[in-house]
Amino acid sequence: MDYMISEIIPFIKNHPILTLAWIALFVAIIYLTVKSKLTKVKTITNAQAIHMMNKQEAVIVDLRSADHFKKGHITEALNILPIDIKNGSIKLIEKYKTSPVILVDDNGMLANASGDILSKHGFEQVFALKDGISGWNGENLPLVKK
């Protein structure tokens, strides 16, 4: 044990940037793990989303731009921008507060932030589609084009 400590201290002194990078990475992992456990928004797979759409009348909310939405979206999806959700402009989906709401973005990275806001607005069941429309497309699942 003493040998290990005697090796660590010189390493830290000789490699401060690398040491800070490791500490930052460690803190980021802890932060993201805790945040994912505390959020009310759950990430679901494509299969879970399809099941919820078919059996629980889940509502799909596509967070992408209108142009991307027109190029291809999940059947019966509603298009709302994250900025509209942030500003509270959610009249289009207000009536779905008790229904499962599945948020879809480009790659599954941004849906959680909008989901947290919807939860604060009283939406009871908010989900984010893992890997977003890219994952949906990657599994050759159907898209509607306008």
Backbone as CSV, one residue per row, in Angstrom:
resi,resn,N_x,N_y,N_z,CA_x,CA_y,CA_z,C_x,C_y,C_z
1,MET,0.844,-1.193,0.000,0.000,0.000,0.000,0.885,1.251,0.000
2,ASP,1.885,1.273,0.871,2.781,2.428,0.913,3.530,2.595,-0.402
3,TYR,3.880,1.462,-1.029,4.578,1.510,-2.306,3.695,2.174,-3.365
4,MET,2.403,1.821,-3.375,1.487,2.370,-4.367,1.346,3.885,-4.184
5,ILE,1.209,4.317,-2.953,1.089,5.756,-2.684,2.367,6.482,-3.078
6,SER,3.489,5.872,-2.817,4.754,6.523,-3.175,4.914,6.634,-4.688
7,GLU,4.235,5.788,-5.460,4.268,5.872,-6.914,3.246,6.880,-7.452
8,ILE,2.112,7.005,-6.769,1.041,7.881,-7.239,1.429,9.349,-7.119
9,ILE,2.013,9.737,-6.018,2.347,11.152,-5.795,3.303,11.686,-6.854
10,PRO,4.392,10.995,-7.190,5.247,11.507,-8.278,4.514,11.545,-9.628
11,PHE,3.648,10.557,-9.868,2.897,10.563,-11.123,2.035,11.820,-11.211
12,ILE,1.346,12.140,-10.125,0.493,13.338,-10.108,1.327,14.594,-10.340
13,LYS,2.485,14.670,-9.711,3.360,15.838,-9.886,3.884,15.951,-11.307
14,ASN,4.179,14.807,-11.932,4.773,14.822,-13.277,3.729,14.925,-14.396
15,HIS,2.467,14.601,-14.095,1.424,14.588,-15.122,0.145,15.271,-14.618
16,PRO,0.218,16.575,-14.339,-0.957,17.245,-13.762,-2.161,17.296,-14.724
17,ILE,-1.917,17.470,-16.001,-3.031,17.551,-16.957,-3.725,16.206,-17.080
18,LEU,-2.954,15.151,-17.192,-3.526,13.809,-17.272,-4.297,13.474,-15.998
19,THR,-3.753,13.857,-14.858,-4.430,13.621,-13.578,-5.752,14.376,-13.519
20,LEU,-5.751,15.640,-13.938,-6.992,16.421,-13.950,-8.017,15.826,-14.913
21,ALA,-7.541,15.316,-16.042,-8.460,14.701,-17.007,-9.122,13.469,-16.390
22,TRP,-8.354,12.647,-15.693,-8.915,11.460,-15.038,-9.919,11.851,-13.952
23,ILE,-9.594,12.867,-13.194,-10.514,13.321,-12.137,-11.797,13.865,-12.758
24,ALA,-11.682,14.652,-13.816,-12.859,15.203,-14.490,-13.725,14.086,-15.062
25,LEU,-13.097,13.098,-15.659,-13.836,11.961,-16.204,-14.566,11.203,-15.096
26,PHE,-13.906,10.992,-13.991,-14.507,10.298,-12.852,-15.708,11.071,-12.308
27,VAL,-15.559,12.376,-12.151,-16.659,13.222,-11.666,-17.822,13.210,-12.662
28,ALA,-17.520,13.270,-13.958,-18.565,13.256,-14.985,-19.352,11.943,-14.950
29,ILE,-18.661,10.837,-14.781,-19.337,9.536,-14.716,-20.248,9.476,-13.500
30,ILE,-19.781,9.928,-12.369,-20.608,9.937,-11.158,-21.818,10.848,-11.355
31,TYR,-21.602,12.039,-11.899,-22.689,12.994,-12.123,-23.757,12.408,-13.041
32,LEU,-23.346,11.850,-14.180,-24.302,11.300,-15.138,-25.037,10.090,-14.572
33,THR,-24.358,9.285,-13.785,-25.008,8.123,-13.166,-26.069,8.567,-12.175
34,VAL,-25.732,9.515,-11.320,-26.691,10.015,-10.330,-27.856,10.704,-11.032
35,LYS,-27.559,11.520,-12.035,-28.618,12.233,-12.762,-29.573,11.261,-13.438
36,SER,-29.044,10.200,-14.038,-29.917,9.234,-14.719,-30.800,8.483,-13.731
37,LYS,-30.327,8.302,-12.510,-31.139,7.615,-11.490,-32.227,8.530,-10.936
38,LEU,-31.999,9.833,-10.931,-32.944,10.772,-10.338,-33.983,11.311,-11.320
39,THR,-33.727,11.195,-12.602,-34.652,11.750,-13.587,-35.926,10.912,-13.665
40,LYS,-37.020,11.575,-13.953,-38.289,10.884,-14.130,-38.427,10.357,-15.551
41,VAL,-37.551,10.799,-16.439,-37.583,10.381,-17.838,-36.787,9.085,-17.977
42,LYS,-37.442,8.069,-18.463,-36.797,6.778,-18.649,-36.480,6.567,-20.128
43,THR,-35.320,6.010,-20.394,-34.925,5.707,-21.762,-35.461,4.334,-22.132
44,ILE,-36.072,4.250,-23.315,-36.647,2.985,-23.769,-36.096,2.611,-25.139
45,THR,-36.175,1.335,-25.451,-35.720,0.824,-26.745,-36.824,0.966,-27.785
46,ASN,-36.474,0.697,-29.029,-37.466,0.733,-30.106,-38.580,-0.283,-29.853
47,ALA,-38.209,-1.480,-29.416,-39.215,-2.516,-29.166,-40.178,-2.084,-28.058
48,GLN,-39.650,-1.483,-27.005,-40.513,-0.991,-25.926,-41.431,0.120,-26.434
49,ALA,-40.903,0.990,-27.274,-41.712,2.083,-27.828,-42.847,1.530,-28.682
50,ILE,-42.545,0.553,-29.519,-43.575,-0.048,-30.371,-44.646,-0.697,-29.506
51,HIS,-44.238,-1.408,-28.485,-45.193,-2.041,-27.573,-46.094,-0.987,-26.925
52,MET,-45.490,0.102,-26.463,-46.259,1.163,-25.812,-47.208,1.845,-26.798
53,MET,-46.779,2.012,-28.034,-47.640,2.618,-29.044,-48.842,1.716,-29.332
54,ASN,-48.607,0.422,-29.402,-49.670,-0.526,-29.753,-50.585,-0.871,-28.588
55,LYS,-50.043,-0.983,-27.387,-50.824,-1.487,-26.254,-51.256,-0.406,-25.264
56,GLN,-50.530,0.713,-25.212,-50.815,1.737,-24.207,-51.158,3.087,-24.825
57,GLU,-51.323,3.123,-26.129,-51.640,4.358,-26.838,-50.653,5.489,-26.534
58,ALA,-49.380,5.136,-26.546,-48.335,6.134,-26.312,-48.340,7.171,-27.426
59,VAL,-47.974,8.387,-27.059,-47.904,9.503,-28.003,-46.430,9.748,-28.323
60,ILE,-46.122,9.832,-29.600,-44.756,10.118,-30.038,-44.626,11.612,-30.269
61,VAL,-43.635,12.222,-29.623,-43.354,13.647,-29.807,-41.961,13.750,-30.419
62,ASP,-41.921,14.196,-31.662,-40.674,14.340,-32.404,-40.126,15.744,-32.158
63,LEU,-38.925,15.820,-31.620,-38.325,17.097,-31.225,-37.458,17.722,-32.317
64,ARG,-37.413,17.110,-33.463,-36.542,17.601,-34.526,-37.177,18.763,-35.283
65,SER,-36.388,19.425,-36.096,-36.888,20.558,-36.880,-37.980,20.090,-37.839
66,ALA,-38.784,21.029,-38.299,-39.870,20.718,-39.225,-39.337,20.081,-40.506
67,ASP,-38.183,20.536,-40.985,-37.593,19.961,-42.200,-37.222,18.498,-42.002
68,HIS,-36.561,18.200,-40.887,-36.194,16.810,-40.606,-37.437,15.954,-40.387
69,PHE,-38.434,16.525,-39.725,-39.689,15.820,-39.481,-40.347,15.422,-40.802
70,LYS,-40.365,16.347,-41.770,-40.988,16.080,-43.069,-40.233,15.008,-43.861
71,LYS,-38.928,14.919,-43.640,-38.127,13.926,-44.368,-38.389,12.508,-43.881
72,GLY,-38.907,12.379,-42.679,-39.238,11.060,-42.165,-39.438,11.075,-40.664
73,HIS,-40.615,10.601,-40.220,-40.920,10.552,-38.794,-41.741,9.304,-38.486
74,ILE,-41.847,8.976,-37.230,-42.615,7.822,-36.796,-44.100,8.119,-37.010
75,THR,-44.840,7.114,-37.398,-46.274,7.245,-37.673,-46.995,7.943,-36.528
76,GLU,-47.833,8.903,-36.880,-48.668,9.665,-35.946,-47.880,10.512,-34.938
77,ALA,-46.612,10.750,-35.221,-45.807,11.589,-34.331,-46.250,13.045,-34.429
78,LEU,-46.134,13.739,-33.306,-46.398,15.178,-33.262,-45.058,15.885,-33.243
79,ASN,-44.956,17.001,-33.924,-43.688,17.717,-34.027,-43.703,18.968,-33.151
80,ILE,-42.853,18.963,-32.138,-42.692,20.124,-31.252,-41.202,20.326,-31.036
81,LEU,-40.764,21.557,-31.116,-39.351,21.857,-30.906,-39.032,21.946,-29.417
82,PRO,-37.813,21.571,-29.031,-37.412,21.685,-27.616,-37.560,23.106,-27.066
83,ILE,-37.333,24.119,-27.901,-37.466,25.503,-27.443,-38.916,25.810,-27.077
84,ASP,-39.862,25.219,-27.813,-41.279,25.416,-27.486,-41.617,24.771,-26.146
85,ILE,-41.075,23.596,-25.908,-41.295,22.929,-24.620,-40.678,23.769,-23.504
86,LYS,-39.488,24.262,-23.750,-38.807,25.087,-22.743,-39.623,26.344,-22.432
87,ASN,-40.261,26.915,-23.446,-41.065,28.131,-23.268,-42.484,27.840,-22.788
88,GLY,-42.814,26.562,-22.633,-44.146,26.198,-22.155,-45.215,26.176,-23.226
89,SER,-44.829,26.221,-24.488,-45.792,26.190,-25.602,-46.098,24.732,-25.945
90,ILE,-46.913,24.097,-25.100,-47.167,22.660,-25.248,-48.652,22.349,-25.425
91,LYS,-49.419,23.301,-25.928,-50.867,23.089,-26.087,-51.175,21.889,-26.982
92,LEU,-50.328,21.617,-27.958,-50.537,20.506,-28.874,-50.562,19.159,-28.144
93,ILE,-49.831,19.053,-27.048,-49.760,17.772,-26.325,-50.338,17.833,-24.911
94,GLU,-50.876,18.957,-24.537,-51.406,19.160,-23.184,-52.386,18.059,-22.769
95,LYS,-53.201,17.589,-23.708,-54.228,16.596,-23.384,-53.660,15.196,-23.136
96,TYR,-52.361,15.026,-23.321,-51.737,13.709,-23.146,-50.964,13.583,-21.830
97,LYS,-51.286,14.405,-20.850,-50.532,14.403,-19.587,-50.558,13.057,-18.866
98,THR,-51.626,12.296,-19.023,-51.707,11.003,-18.339,-51.301,9.835,-19.237
99,SER,-51.071,10.098,-20.512,-50.652,9.053,-21.456,-49.134,8.936,-21.468
100,PRO,-48.641,7.774,-21.881,-47.187,7.678,-22.092,-46.777,8.593,-23.249
101,VAL,-45.766,9.403,-23.025,-45.246,10.310,-24.050,-43.809,9.887,-24.337
102,ILE,-43.548,9.559,-25.592,-42.208,9.130,-26.004,-41.572,10.240,-26.823
103,LEU,-40.469,10.762,-26.339,-39.756,11.846,-27.023,-38.696,11.266,-27.949
104,VAL,-38.655,11.810,-29.159,-37.719,11.340,-30.175,-36.930,12.532,-30.692
105,ASP,-35.616,12.401,-30.712,-34.762,13.427,-31.320,-33.894,12.752,-32.380
106,ASP,-32.813,13.396,-32.788,-31.968,12.813,-33.831,-31.265,11.537,-33.374
107,ASN,-30.647,11.602,-32.190,-29.811,10.484,-31.767,-29.997,10.061,-30.305
108,GLY,-31.014,10.555,-29.648,-31.295,10.153,-28.277,-30.542,10.938,-27.211
109,MET,-29.843,11.976,-27.610,-29.005,12.707,-26.656,-29.715,13.901,-26.014
110,LEU,-30.709,14.468,-26.659,-31.302,15.711,-26.177,-32.721,15.563,-25.617
111,ALA,-33.308,14.403,-25.768,-34.704,14.221,-25.378,-34.904,14.320,-23.863
112,ASN,-33.922,13.916,-23.081,-34.085,13.925,-21.624,-34.336,15.314,-21.060
113,ALA,-33.675,16.322,-21.599,-33.856,17.687,-21.095,-35.298,18.148,-21.321
114,SER,-35.843,17.880,-22.492,-37.243,18.233,-22.770,-38.179,17.396,-21.908
115,GLY,-37.808,16.149,-21.695,-38.610,15.269,-20.851,-38.700,15.750,-19.416
116,ASP,-37.592,16.246,-18.891,-37.592,16.791,-17.523,-38.552,17.976,-17.422
117,ILE,-38.562,18.810,-18.437,-39.464,19.971,-18.438,-40.920,19.511,-18.495
118,LEU,-41.209,18.530,-19.352,-42.580,18.025,-19.440,-43.018,17.411,-18.111
119,SER,-42.127,16.722,-17.447,-42.451,16.152,-16.129,-42.816,17.254,-15.144
120,LYS,-42.094,18.346,-15.204,-42.391,19.484,-14.319,-43.728,20.128,-14.663
121,HIS,-44.168,19.970,-15.915,-45.472,20.498,-16.350,-46.606,19.523,-16.044
122,GLY,-46.305,18.425,-15.379,-47.349,17.503,-14.950,-47.550,16.273,-15.812
123,PHE,-46.684,16.048,-16.784,-46.786,14.829,-17.580,-46.308,13.670,-16.715
124,GLU,-47.135,12.633,-16.640,-46.894,11.561,-15.690,-45.941,10.477,-16.183
125,GLN,-45.957,10.204,-17.474,-45.154,9.125,-18.038,-44.369,9.654,-19.237
126,VAL,-43.129,10.011,-19.018,-42.316,10.568,-20.093,-41.129,9.637,-20.348
127,PHE,-40.918,9.336,-21.613,-39.860,8.424,-22.019,-39.041,9.064,-23.137
128,ALA,-37.782,8.660,-23.241,-36.912,9.103,-24.331,-36.519,7.870,-25.136
129,LEU,-36.624,7.965,-26.448,-36.272,6.845,-27.317,-34.759,6.754,-27.437
130,LYS,-34.228,5.616,-27.010,-32.782,5.390,-27.080,-32.322,5.486,-28.533
131,ASP,-31.288,6.218,-28.764,-30.682,6.430,-30.089,-31.568,7.211,-31.056
132,GLY,-32.710,7.708,-30.600,-33.552,8.589,-31.397,-33.958,8.018,-32.739
133,ILE,-34.187,8.907,-33.683,-34.638,8.495,-35.015,-33.525,7.744,-35.746
134,SER,-32.277,8.008,-35.404,-31.156,7.280,-36.020,-31.236,5.794,-35.681
135,GLY,-31.518,5.483,-34.420,-31.655,4.091,-34.010,-32.872,3.436,-34.632
136,TRP,-33.956,4.210,-34.737,-35.192,3.709,-35.356,-34.912,3.362,-36.819
137,ASN,-34.269,4.276,-37.495,-33.903,4.097,-38.897,-32.911,2.949,-39.059
138,GLY,-31.974,2.837,-38.118,-30.964,1.786,-38.166,-31.557,0.390,-38.086
139,GLU,-32.721,0.261,-37.476,-33.401,-1.031,-37.390,-34.433,-1.196,-38.514
140,ASN,-34.370,-0.302,-39.500,-35.268,-0.340,-40.663,-36.744,-0.338,-40.274
141,LEU,-37.071,0.414,-39.234,-38.461,0.566,-38.826,-39.109,1.645,-39.688
142,PRO,-40.414,1.570,-39.901,-41.059,2.468,-40.874,-41.086,3.931,-40.448
143,LEU,-40.924,4.773,-41.442,-41.034,6.224,-41.275,-42.059,6.751,-42.272
144,VAL,-42.762,7.783,-41.856,-43.727,8.450,-42.709,-43.049,9.705,-43.250
145,LYS,-43.208,9.951,-44.543,-42.615,11.146,-45.141,-43.715,12.045,-45.648
146,LYS,-43.559,13.356,-45.423,-44.546,14.331,-45.906,-43.920,15.180,-46.984
